[in-house]
Amino acid sequence: MKLAKSAAFAVAALAFALGSAYGATAKSQDKDPGFNALDTNHDGQLSKSEAAGNPYLAKRFKTTDKNHDGKLSRTEYLAVMARKDLRTVKDKVSHALGSKESSSSAGGSSTNHTKSQP
């Protein structure tokens, strides 16, 4: 049980560390200017031409437009971008955990933790 708690804590700490590192570099690498910047006519919705300012969003415009009105509401925009962010975090965590496991198993030693019976 103690090992499970330690492992959970380690995974949580790793996720926070990756999130912080990603956040520091995301501004320079991300092509997402945000809803308000894309909404050039300030009507509270994104037309297809406004969404073209975000390549990820433009590619998924039709499937993101859930009510098929030809515009994306802030809710529709946030739903698709939250899925994108979640996928990015999952990929980074699984990549980090995969590299951590492979490095620990390659050089780890096998220790027997059982007590000797008298």
PyRosetta script that sets phi, psi and omega in degrees:
from pyrosetta import init, pose_from_sequence

init()
pose = pose_from_sequence("MKLAKSAAFAVAALAFALGSAYGATAKSQDKDPGFNALDTNHDGQLSKSEAAGNPYLAKRFKTTDKNHDGKLSRTEYLAVMARKDLRTVKDKVSHALGSKESSSSAGGSSTNHTKSQP")
pose.set_psi(1, -40.1)
pose.set_omega(1, 179.9)
pose.set_phi(2, -64.8)
pose.set_psi(2, -37.8)
pose.set_omega(2, 178.4)
pose.set_phi(3, -64.6)
pose.set_psi(3, -39.8)
pose.set_omega(3, 179.2)
pose.set_phi(4, -63.8)
pose.set_psi(4, -42.0)
pose.set_omega(4, 178.5)
pose.set_phi(5, -65.3)
pose.set_psi(5, -40.8)
pose.set_omega(5, 178.6)
pose.set_phi(6, -63.8)
pose.set_psi(6, -42.0)
pose.set_omega(6, 179.2)
pose.set_phi(7, -65.0)
pose.set_psi(7, -42.4)
pose.set_omega(7, 179.0)
pose.set_phi(8, -62.9)
pose.set_psi(8, -41.8)
pose.set_omega(8, 178.2)
pose.set_phi(9, -63.4)
pose.set_psi(9, -41.9)
pose.set_omega(9, -179.7)
pose.set_phi(10, -64.2)
pose.set_psi(10, -41.6)
pose.set_omega(10, 179.0)
pose.set_phi(11, -64.9)
pose.set_psi(11, -43.0)
pose.set_omega(11, 178.9)
pose.set_phi(12, -62.9)
pose.set_psi(12, -43.8)
pose.set_omega(12, 179.4)
pose.set_phi(13, -63.0)
pose.set_psi(13, -40.0)
pose.set_omega(13, 178.3)
pose.set_phi(14, -64.4)
pose.set_psi(14, -41.7)
pose.set_omega(14, 179.2)
pose.set_phi(15, -62.6)
pose.set_psi(15, -43.1)
pose.set_omega(15, 178.0)
pose.set_phi(16, -64.2)
pose.set_psi(16, -41.6)
pose.set_omega(16, 179.8)
pose.set_phi(17, -63.8)
pose.set_psi(17, -44.1)
pose.set_omega(17, 178.4)
pose.set_phi(18, -64.4)
pose.set_psi(18, -40.1)
pose.set_omega(18, 178.6)
pose.set_phi(19, -61.6)
pose.set_psi(19, -42.6)
pose.set_omega(19, 179.0)
pose.set_phi(20, -66.0)
pose.set_psi(20, -43.4)
pose.set_omega(20, 179.7)
pose.set_phi(21, -66.2)
pose.set_psi(21, -41.2)
pose.set_omega(21, 178.9)
pose.set_phi(22, -65.3)
pose.set_psi(22, -42.2)
pose.set_omega(22, -179.1)
pose.set_phi(23, -61.7)
pose.set_psi(23, -35.3)
pose.set_omega(23, -179.0)
pose.set_phi(24, -68.5)
pose.set_psi(24, -32.8)
pose.set_omega(24, -177.8)
pose.set_phi(25, -102.3)
pose.set_psi(25, -11.2)
pose.set_omega(25, -174.1)
pose.set_phi(26, -64.2)
pose.set_psi(26, -35.5)
pose.set_omega(26, -177.3)
pose.set_phi(27, -60.3)
pose.set_psi(27, -40.4)
pose.set_omega(27, -177.2)
pose.set_phi(28, -80.5)
pose.set_psi(28, -26.1)
pose.set_omega(28, -175.3)
pose.set_phi(29, -99.1)
pose.set_psi(29, -22.5)
pose.set_omega(29, -173.4)
pose.set_phi(30, -82.3)
pose.set_psi(30, 138.0)
pose.set_omega(30, 179.1)
pose.set_phi(31, -97.5)
pose.set_psi(31, 16.8)
pose.set_omega(31, -177.6)
pose.set_phi(32, -96.1)
pose.set_psi(32, 104.3)
pose.set_omega(32, -179.7)
pose.set_phi(33, -77.5)
pose.set_psi(33, -10.0)
pose.set_omega(33, 179.5)
pose.set_phi(34, 95.8)
pose.set_psi(34, 158.3)
pose.set_omega(34, -175.2)
pose.set_phi(35, -58.5)
pose.set_psi(35, -50.7)
pose.set_omega(35, -175.8)
pose.set_phi(36, -61.4)
pose.set_psi(36, -38.6)
pose.set_omega(36, 179.0)
pose.set_phi(37, -70.5)
pose.set_psi(37, -35.1)
pose.set_omega(37, 178.9)
pose.set_phi(38, -72.2)
pose.set_psi(38, -32.9)
pose.set_omega(38, -178.1)
pose.set_phi(39, -76.9)
pose.set_psi(39, 76.9)
pose.set_omega(39, -172.5)
pose.set_phi(40, -69.7)
pose.set_psi(40, -27.5)
pose.set_omega(40, 178.7)
pose.set_phi(41, -94.8)
pose.set_psi(41, 1.9)
pose.set_omega(41, 174.3)
pose.set_phi(42, 55.6)
pose.set_psi(42, 40.3)
pose.set_omega(42, 177.7)
pose.set_phi(43, -96.8)
pose.set_psi(43, 2.2)
pose.set_omega(43, 178.2)
pose.set_phi(44, 83.1)
pose.set_psi(44, 8.1)
pose.set_omega(44, 177.8)
pose.set_phi(45, -140.3)
pose.set_psi(45, 156.8)
pose.set_omega(45, 178.8)
pose.set_phi(46, -108.5)
pose.set_psi(46, 122.5)
pose.set_omega(46, 172.7)
pose.set_phi(47, -78.4)
pose.set_psi(47, 171.2)
pose.set_omega(47, 178.7)
pose.set_phi(48, -62.0)
pose.set_psi(48, -38.0)
pose.set_omega(48, 180.0)
pose.set_phi(49, -70.1)
pose.set_psi(49, -35.1)
pose.set_omega(49, 176.6)
pose.set_phi(50, -68.8)
pose.set_psi(50, -39.6)
pose.set_omega(50, -180.0)
pose.set_phi(51, -67.0)
pose.set_psi(51, -19.9)
pose.set_omega(51, 179.2)
pose.set_phi(52, -61.9)
pose.set_psi(52, -16.4)
pose.set_omega(52, 176.8)
pose.set_phi(53, -70.8)
pose.set_psi(53, -9.4)
pose.set_omega(53, 176.8)
pose.set_phi(54, -126.5)
pose.set_psi(54, 104.4)
pose.set_omega(54, -176.1)
pose.set_phi(55, -55.4)
pose.set_psi(55, -39.7)
pose.set_omega(55, 179.2)
pose.set_phi(56, -61.9)
pose.set_psi(56, -46.0)
pose.set_omega(56, -179.0)
pose.set_phi(57, -68.5)
pose.set_psi(57, -42.5)
pose.set_omega(57, -179.6)
pose.set_phi(58, -59.9)
pose.set_psi(58, -40.6)
pose.set_omega(58, -179.3)
pose.set_phi(59, -64.8)
pose.set_psi(59, -30.8)
pose.set_omega(59, -175.9)
pose.set_phi(60, -107.9)
pose.set_psi(60, 15.7)
pose.set_omega(60, -173.2)
pose.set_phi(61, -56.2)
pose.set_psi(61, -48.9)
pose.set_omega(61, -175.2)
pose.set_phi(62, -62.9)
pose.set_psi(62, -43.1)
pose.set_omega(62, -179.9)
pose.set_phi(63, -75.8)
pose.set_psi(63, -24.9)
pose.set_omega(63, 179.1)
pose.set_phi(64, -76.4)
pose.set_psi(64, -30.6)
pose.set_omega(64, -179.9)
pose.set_phi(65, -75.1)
pose.set_psi(65, 81.6)
pose.set_omega(65, -172.8)
pose.set_phi(66, -64.5)
pose.set_psi(66, -34.1)
pose.set_omega(66, -178.8)
pose.set_phi(67, -95.3)
pose.set_psi(67, 5.0)
pose.set_omega(67, 174.0)
pose.set_phi(68, 54.2)
pose.set_psi(68, 41.6)
pose.set_omega(68, 178.1)
pose.set_phi(69, -98.1)
pose.set_psi(69, 3.2)
pose.set_omega(69, 178.5)
pose.set_phi(70, 82.6)
pose.set_psi(70, 4.5)
pose.set_omega(70, 178.8)
pose.set_phi(71, -137.8)
pose.set_psi(71, 155.6)
pose.set_omega(71, 176.2)
pose.set_phi(72, -105.8)
pose.set_psi(72, 124.6)
pose.set_omega(72, 173.7)
pose.set_phi(73, -77.4)
pose.set_psi(73, 168.7)
pose.set_omega(73, 176.6)
pose.set_phi(74, -59.6)
pose.set_psi(74, -38.0)
pose.set_omega(74, 179.4)
pose.set_phi(75, -63.2)
pose.set_psi(75, -45.3)
pose.set_omega(75, 178.9)
pose.set_phi(76, -63.8)
pose.set_psi(76, -41.7)
pose.set_omega(76, 178.3)
pose.set_phi(77, -61.4)
pose.set_psi(77, -49.0)
pose.set_omega(77, -178.2)
pose.set_phi(78, -63.2)
pose.set_psi(78, -36.0)
pose.set_omega(78, 180.0)
pose.set_phi(79, -62.5)
pose.set_psi(79, -46.9)
pose.set_omega(79, -177.9)
pose.set_phi(80, -70.9)
pose.set_psi(80, -37.4)
pose.set_omega(80, -179.0)
pose.set_phi(81, -73.2)
pose.set_psi(81, -32.7)
pose.set_omega(81, 176.3)
pose.set_phi(82, -65.9)
pose.set_psi(82, -40.7)
pose.set_omega(82, 176.5)
pose.set_phi(83, -62.3)
pose.set_psi(83, -39.9)
pose.set_omega(83, 178.5)
pose.set_phi(84, -63.0)
pose.set_psi(84, -46.1)
pose.set_omega(84, -179.8)
pose.set_phi(85, -63.2)
pose.set_psi(85, -41.6)
pose.set_omega(85, 179.2)
pose.set_phi(86, -63.3)
pose.set_psi(86, -42.4)
pose.set_omega(86, 178.6)
pose.set_phi(87, -62.7)
pose.set_psi(87, -40.9)
pose.set_omega(87, 179.1)
pose.set_phi(88, -62.6)
pose.set_psi(88, -45.3)
pose.set_omega(88, 179.6)
pose.set_phi(89, -64.7)
pose.set_psi(89, -44.1)
pose.set_omega(89, 179.1)
pose.set_phi(90, -59.0)
pose.set_psi(90, -43.9)
pose.set_omega(90, 179.6)
pose.set_phi(91, -62.4)
pose.set_psi(91, -43.5)
pose.set_omega(91, -178.8)
pose.set_phi(92, -67.0)
pose.set_psi(92, -41.5)
pose.set_omega(92, 179.6)
pose.set_phi(93, -67.3)
pose.set_psi(93, -45.5)
pose.set_omega(93, -179.3)
pose.set_phi(94, -65.5)
pose.set_psi(94, -35.5)
pose.set_omega(94, 176.7)
pose.set_phi(95, -66.2)
pose.set_psi(95, -44.4)
pose.set_omega(95, -179.5)
pose.set_phi(96, -66.2)
pose.set_psi(96, -41.4)
pose.set_omega(96, 179.1)
pose.set_phi(97, -67.8)
pose.set_psi(97, -37.5)
pose.set_omega(97, 178.1)
pose.set_phi(98, -63.6)
pose.set_psi(98, -42.4)
pose.set_omega(98, -179.9)
pose.set_phi(99, -73.0)
pose.set_psi(99, -32.5)
pose.set_omega(99, 178.3)
pose.set_phi(100, -68.5)
pose.set_psi(100, -42.9)
pose.set_omega(100, 179.9)
pose.set_phi(101, -66.3)
pose.set_psi(101, -40.8)
pose.set_omega(101, -178.6)
pose.set_phi(102, -68.8)
pose.set_psi(102, -34.4)
pose.set_omega(102, 179.7)
pose.set_phi(103, -75.2)
pose.set_psi(103, -34.1)
pose.set_omega(103, 179.9)
pose.set_phi(104, -75.8)
pose.set_psi(104, -32.2)
pose.set_omega(104, -179.6)
pose.set_phi(105, -78.6)
pose.set_psi(105, -25.8)
pose.set_omega(105, -179.3)
pose.set_phi(106, -71.9)
pose.set_psi(106, -38.8)
pose.set_omega(106, -175.9)
pose.set_phi(107, -113.1)
pose.set_psi(107, 6.5)
pose.set_omega(107, -176.5)
pose.set_phi(108, -76.1)
pose.set_psi(108, 153.1)
pose.set_omega(108, 177.2)
pose.set_phi(109, -105.9)
pose.set_psi(109, 152.5)
pose.set_omega(109, 179.3)
pose.set_phi(110, -93.7)
pose.set_psi(110, 116.6)
pose.set_omega(110, -179.6)
pose.set_phi(111, -115.1)
pose.set_psi(111, 133.7)
pose.set_omega(111, 179.0)
pose.set_phi(112, -90.4)
pose.set_psi(112, 118.5)
pose.set_omega(112, -176.6)
pose.set_phi(113, -100.6)
pose.set_psi(113, 13.9)
pose.set_omega(113, 179.9)
pose.set_phi(114, -88.2)
pose.set_psi(114, 146.3)
pose.set_omega(114, 179.3)
pose.set_phi(115, -84.1)
pose.set_psi(115, 147.0)
pose.set_omega(115, 177.0)
pose.set_phi(116, -73.6)
pose.set_psi(116, 137.1)
pose.set_omega(116, 176.7)
pose.set_phi(117, -85.7)
pose.set_psi(117, 132.5)
pose.set_omega(117, -179.6)
pose.set_phi(118, -72.8)
pose.dump_pdb("model.pdb")
